[in-house]
């Protein structure tokens, strides 16, 4: 468990048990006070997602033993989940994923992959794999270099796997396409294989 997870688990035990009325105003205030300790948006989002999971889990466990309509325990958890969701939405409006610097594509690498994707699109057309979906997938890949190398190659694997499942292209061709695109990125491919 990392620090964010530990903090989220600890906070989930006291979030609803501070001796104050658990209305929206108080819960949001307490949540904002805790989020102030995190500088990175990624850490805030991780914290909020864990806190949300804990709140939902507690609510579900309580439902198993309480049949009371309008139970204050459930209402407090619902209000807390609402406050958490608002914070998540607020952060997501401004959050942009930034891969670590060693995971970013260089302009040369992007250009090389663009060329390789164009070659694949052209060969697909020549071999009769000219379905629109292949071209859409290739164009989509060209627009996601901002994900970083590891996530981009994971996206590539997912798209190729999906095309294989839909029987649009054969597995042997998928392997050739992947090997062609991943040539020169052996470190990233090794990381994904783990």
N, C-alpha and C positions, 0 to 999 in steps of 0.2 A: 504494500500500500504506500502511495506517495503522500506527501504532506497535505495536499488538497483533500484527498480522500479521508485522511485521518481527521482533519479539521471538520469536514462535512459530517462525518459520523458523530463526532463529539457534539457539534452544534445541533444536530437533529435531536439529541437527548434533552437539550435545554430550550430549544426554539419555542415550544408550546408551554413550557413549565417555568416561566419567569415570574409568576405571581401577578402578572398584569392581565387585563381583559384581552383575550385573543381576537381582537377585531382587525379589520384590514389595516387601519392606520398604525396600530401598534406592531403588527407582524411585519409590515413593510419597513417601518422604522428600524426594527431589530435586524432585519435582513440587510438593509442598507448599511447599517453600522458594521456588520460582519464583513460584507463585501468590500468595504473600504480597505480592509487589510490585504486585499489582493490587487496587484497592479495590472497583471496581464488579463485580458479579456478571456483567453482560453482557460485560465485557472478559475475565473468567475463562473464561466459556463459549466465547467466540470463540477465545481462545487454545487451549483444550483441543480444540476441533473441528479447528483447523488442525494441531495437534500429532498428533491422531489420524489425520488424512488423510495426513500425512507418514509416520507409522509404518506405516500400511497400504500406502502406495506403496512404501516401502523393502522391506517384507516381500515384496510381489509381485515387485518387480524381482529380489530375491535368489533367489526361487523359480525364476526363469527360468534361472539359472546353477548352481543347487545342487540336486542330486537326493538329497542325504543325508537319510535318515530321522532324526528327532530332532535336526535341525540347531540348535545353540545360538543362532545368529543369529535364526532364526524363533521359537524359544521365548522369547528376550528380547523380541522385538517383540510377541508374544502377551501376555506378562506386562505389558509397557508399555501396550498397548491396554486390557487389563483394568483397570489402575490408572487410566488416563485415563477410562474408562467409569464407574468408581466415583466419581471426582471430579465428572463431569458429572451423574450421578444425585444426588449429595449436594447440589450447588448447585441443581439443578432442584427439589428438594423445597421449598426456601425462596424461590426466585426468583419474583418477580411482575413482569411487564412493566409498566413505568411510562413512558408516552409523554412526550415533551418537553412542557413546560407550554404552549407555543403550539399544540400538537397536541391538547390535551385538549378534550373537549366541555364547554361550559358547561352548567349545569342547563337553561337556556332552550333551547339547541340540542338537548339530549337530548329534552326535552319536545316540541319542534317535530317532531323526527324520529319520536318515538313516535306523535304524532297523524297524521303523514303515513303511517306504516306501517299504522295502524288504518284510514285512509281507503282505502289500497290493498287491504287485506284485505276491506273491505266492498264495494268496487267489483268485486273479483274474484268475490266471491260472487254479486253481482247479474248480472254478465256470464256467469256459468256456469263460471268458472275455479275452482270451489270444491273442487278436489282438495286432499286433506289435505297434500300435499307443499308447496304454496304457503304454506299457513298455518304449517307447521312452519318453513319458511325465514324467514318474517316474524318469527315468535316468536324464532327463533334470533338474528336481527339485533338484536332488542330487548335481548338479553342480552350484547351484545358492545361496548357503548359504551366500555368500559374499554380497548379496543385503541387508542384515539386516532382522530382524524379520518381520517388517510391510510390506516391499516390497515383501518378500518371500511369506508371506501368501496372499497378493494380487495376486501374480503370481499364486499361488495354486488355488485361487478362479477362476481366469481367465481360467486356464487350465481345471478345473472341469466343469465350465460353458460351455466351448467349447465342451468338450466330451459329455455333455448332449444335446447341440444343434445338434450335429452330430448324436445323437441317438445311441451312442456307449455304454453308460451306463445310467441307469435310475436315475431319480432325487433322489429317496429314497436312492440309493446306494451312490450317490454323497454326500448327507447329512451325511451318516454314515462315509464315508471316511474323510470328513472334520472334523467331530466331533472327530474322532479317532486321526487325526494328530494334531488338535488344543488343545487336552487335555493337560492342564498344561500351556497353553499360553493365558489365558483368558483376560489379560490386552491388549494384541495385538489385539485379536479378537474384543474387545470392541472398540478399536481405529479405526479399519477398518469399523465397523458397523456405525460409526458416519458420 
